[in-house]
Amino acid sequence: MMHEDIFKEYEDKLNPKIIEDVKAKIPQKITKAQLKQIMDLVVEEYKNCRVEPGESVGLVSAESIGEPGTQMTLNTFHYAGVAEMNVTTGLPRVIEILDGRKSISTPMMEIYLENPYSTGKDIKRIALSIKETKMKDILSEMNINVIDITIELKINSEKVKELGINRATVLKILSKEPKTAVRQSSTDKDIFIIRSTAKDSSLNDVYKLREKIKNLFVQGIKGITQVLPVKRGSEFIIMTAGSNLKKVLELEFVDDTRTICNDLFEIADALGIEAARQAIINELFKVIDMQGLNIDKRHIMLVSDMMCYSEKVQGITRYGVISEKSSVLARASFETPIKYLIEAALVGEKDKLRSVVENVMLNQPVPVGTGLPGLIVEVKGK
């Protein structure tokens, strides 16, 4: 690499990522003097960007996010094309992310496709193959014969054809149900007759069996309840209600480098904690942009770092990051004091009073700003 010796000089002054970025962007024909001048400017800019020692970054971030947050509309829903695809946004979505909720109100995915499907080829068929199809989705009629105590199902032949399923597949799925006998009607091939083979089968049991059959899994990916092909720019993507990231990434026609979902725990499980951290940043920015607010990215990054530093996604709640704090008094200051104080007393835990909260509680100078350095005075005798 050209002028590698100059870059080595700056290894202890700059972040390796910044050095890599400079390497990628400098022109080929550059003199040593010019490069040195550029690197000195980068170092100066880097020093100006750094936080001053003792700066209350947490407090500044809390104000930066909290103040615009109070101006958000309290309950907003964004409709992406059809009424079935409502996505929680605004303050409810921010609360959902920061609380680290495992079950979110509107899980969704944006599935990007490989060529030639991204141009629209077979887009409807692919979308339907992803959607979770249950037995009730392909039936046109479902009746109970009270005399014979049997269930008669009539499949919707058009719907079955659209989904690429044949009658033999339907028969195979129905036959898997235990303690039942299935046969096709001799008069109409679209009608299937199911009879319970259990002893002393009552009408009540048949009604229960009917409900069970309705929810039998036929095809698709479990958890994806709605699909909507959308043209974004020059390519087609599939938006879904419901998510199952691991299974979707296994599909050969899916572009696994761009496909995303809004469930942080699914992302952490499938792609790791770094991806979950980036997802928190992206999801918060999506809400902020939609509301037309302006929050500095570094404040969002600080929050996402706090949520992910323990290698698993934790909400900013008493069960999440608060429970991990090393200070007893800091934990006790948040919602459930008695529990933490008793637990600390039982094991003889010590509090080193290194943070803000516990020093405020004890009426001592807080270790931020000018309260951070200690002062030692040597008093000389006469």
N, C-alpha and C positions, 0 to 999 in steps of 0.2 A: 504493500500500500504506500502511496506517495506521502512524504512528509510524516511518516509514522512516529518519528522521534519527537515531533512537536506535540502530537496527541498524547504521547506518554507523559510529557511534562505536566499535563492538565488532569491526569487520572485521579489525583488526590484532591483536586479542586472542584471537579464536576461529576455529576451523576453519569454512569456509563451510558445510559439511554440518550442523554443529551449529546455526548460525544459521537454516538452512532448516528444520530440525526444530522449532526454537522457534517460528518463524513459523507453521508448520502447526498447532501445538498450542495457541497462546494464544487465549483467548476474544475474541470480537468487541469487546465493551464493556470495554476495559481502559484504565486511565489511564496517562499517561506515567510517573508516579511508581512505579506497580505494575510496569510493564514494566521500568523501570530496576532495580528491586529484584530481579526475576527474573533479569535479565541478569547482575547482579553475583554472584548465587548460582551461576549457570551457570559464570561465569569462575572463581570460587573452587573449584568442583567439578572443573573442567577442569585447573586447576593442581595439585590434589591427585592427579589421575589420572596426570599425566605422570611419566615415568621420570626419576629424578635423574641429572644429568650424571655419567658415569663408572660407571653401574650395569652390571654384567656380565649383560646381558639374555640373551645366548646361552647362558651357563652355567646361569642360572636356568631357562631353557626346556628345556635338555637334561636337567636334574635332574627338572623337572616332568613331562616325558614319559617319561624313562628309568625312573624309580622305579616308577610304576604299570605300565609296560610289562613289567617283570620279573615282575610278579604275574599277568600274563595267562596263560591256558591256552595251551600251546604250539601245539597243533594243533586248531583248532575248525572245524567245518563246520556251516553252518546250512541246513536243508532247508526250502525254501519250497513246501510243499504236496506235491510228489512227489520221488522219489529222483533223478530226472534233473536237477533244478534246484538242485544244491548250490552254495553260494556261499562262497568263502573268507572267513573272518572272523578275529578274534583277531590274534595276533602275526604269523602269515604274511601277513595282509593289510596290516598296518602296515608291515612290511618291504618288501612289494611297492610300496606307495605311496611311501615315503621313498627307496627305491632308484631310483624313476622307471623301472620296468621297462616296456619297450615291448610285450612279450607277457605278459599276465597270465593266471593259471591258470583263473579262471572269469569271463570277460567276460559281462556281462548288461545288460539295459536294462529300464526301466520306461516303457512307452509309454502316455501319457495320450491320450484320444480326445476329439474334438469331439462336440457334440450332433448327432443323437440316439444316436450309437453308445456314448457314455459311460453311457447308461441300460441298455445291454445289447442294443440292437438289432443283429442280425446279428453278434454278437460272435464266434461260432465261425468263421463264414465269413471275417471280417476277420483273425482270428488265423491261420488257415490260409493266407490270401493273403500274410501277412508271412513265414511260415516258408519257409526255403529247401527246395524240393522237388527231389529228384534222381530220375532214372529208376528206380532200384532201389526207391524208396518207392511207386511206383504199379504195380509188377509183382507178379503172383501166382506166375508161373513163368518160368524162364529156362533153356532147354535148348540143347545143341549137337548138331546132326545130323552125325555123323561121316562118314556116307556122302556126303552132298551138300556137306559143309563149310559149313554155314549155322548161323545162330543163330535160335532161335525164342523170341519173347517173348510172354507172355500177360499182358495188363494186367488189373488188378483193377478191374472196371467200377464197383463201389461206391465205391472210393477216388477214382477219376477223377471220378465224379459229385459227390462231396463237395467236391473241390477246384475244381469248375467248369471242368474241362478236357474237351474232346471228342477223339474218335479222330483227327480231322483234324489237331489240334494235335500229338498224339503223332507222327503220320506225318511232319509238317513238321520236328519236332525231330530225328527219326531220320535224315531225308533230308539234313540239314546235315552229317552225318558224312562226311568225304572218303573217296574210294575204296571206297564201299559202294553196294549197290543194295537198296532196301527195297520190300517189297510186303505187302499184307494177304492173309491166307489166304482162299481162296474158301469154305472150310467154316465158319470161325469168324472174325467181324469183329474179335474181341478179340485175335487172334493176328497178330503181325507177323513176317515172315521177312526176315532180313538176310543178304546174301551179300557177301563181299569181292570187289571188282573188280580188285584188285591182281594183277599177274602173279606166278606161282609162289607163290600163297597157301597156306601150310602150316597144319596144325592148331594149331601153336604160335601163329601170327599170329591165328587165330580166338579163341583163349583170351585173348590180349592185347586184342583188339577187344571181347570180352565185358566185361572189366573196365572198359574205357574207356566203354562204353555205360551200364554201371551208374551211373557218376558224371556222366552228362550232366545239365546244369541244365535244369529244366523250368519252374519259376516261383518267385516269392517274392523275398526279399532275401538276397543272398549273405552268409554269415557267421552267419545266425540259424538255429540248429540245433533249438531247442525253443521252443514258445510255451505260455503258461499264462494264460488269462483269470482275473483275480482281482477279487473285489468288495472295494473299499477304501472304507469308509464308505458313502456313497450312490451311488458311481459305480464303473464297471468300468474296470480298466486291464489292459494285457497285459504280463506279465513274460516276458522272453525269456532263453534261454541263447545266448550269442554276441551280438555287437553290430555295427551298421553305422549310426552316427548320421546321417551325411550323407544316405544313401538314405531312412532312416525319416522324417526331417524334410521330405522332398519329398512325402510322401504327403498327400493332401488331407484325409483323415479324422483326421490326427494333430494333437494340440494341441502345437505346437512351442514354446510358452512354458514347458511343464512337463516335457516328455519328457527323461529323463536316462539316461546310461549310466555305467558305472564305469571306463571306459578314459580316462585323463587325456589321452593323446595324440590320441585321436579327438575329444575335446571341444576341445582346443587347435586342432586342424585345422579343425573345423567352426565353432566359435563364438569362437575367439580366446583369448589368454593370460589375460585377466581371468576368463573363464569357467572355465578350467583351474585358476586359483588358488582360486576359490570351490569348485570340485569337490574339490580336495585337502582343504580345510577340512571340507566336508560328509562326505567319505568317512572321514576320520579320526574325526570326531565320531560317525559311525554305529557304528564299531567300539568306541569308548570307551563310548558309551551302552549298547551290547549287553553289554559286560563289566561294566557298573555302576561304572565308574571316574569320577573327578572331576579333569579337567585344565582349567586356565584357557584360555579361548578365545584370549587374546592370545599365548600360547606357540605354539599351533597356527598362528596367523596369521603369526608370525615365521618359522616353518619354511616355510610356503607362500610367503611373500614371497622367502625365500632361494632356493627352488626355481624361482621364476618371474621373478626380476629381470632376467635376460638375454634376455627376450622369447621364451624357449622353455623347456619343462619339462625340468629337470635334476635327477637324483637326487642325494642326499647321498652321493656315492661319489667315488673317485679320478678317475673319468671324467667326473663331473658338476660340481657346484659347487666341489669342491676344485681341479680343474684350472684354474678361472677366477680363483683367488686371485692378488692382485698380488704377494704376498710369496713369494720363492723358498723360504725356510726353512719357511714354513707349508705349502707344497705338498710339500716334502721330508719333512715330519714325518708324512705320511699314506701309509703302505703301500709306496710306491715311491720311496725317496729318491735312489738313484743316477741314475735317469733325469732327474729334475728338476734335480739339481745339475750334471750334465754339460751339459744343454741351456742352463742359465743361464750356465755358464762359457764355452760356445762363443760366446755373443752378448754377453758382458760385462754381464749384467743386474745392476741395483742393488737392494738391499733396504733400504727406508726404516724398517724395524722399527716399524711402526705398530700392530701387533696383539699379542695375548697370547703366542701360541705361540713366535714367534721370539725374544721377549725372555726367556722362560723358558729357552730353549735357550742363550742367551748370558749367563744369570745376571744379568739386569738387572731393575730394578723394572718391573712390567707397567703399561701405560697404562690402568688401570681404577681407579675409586674415587679414593683420595688419591694414587695414582701418576700420575694424569692431568695435573694442573697442574704446570708447571715453576716453579722458584723461582730468582729472580735476586737475588743479594746484592751490595750495593755496600760494599766494605770501605774505610773512611776511614783515611787515614794520621794519625799523631799530629800 
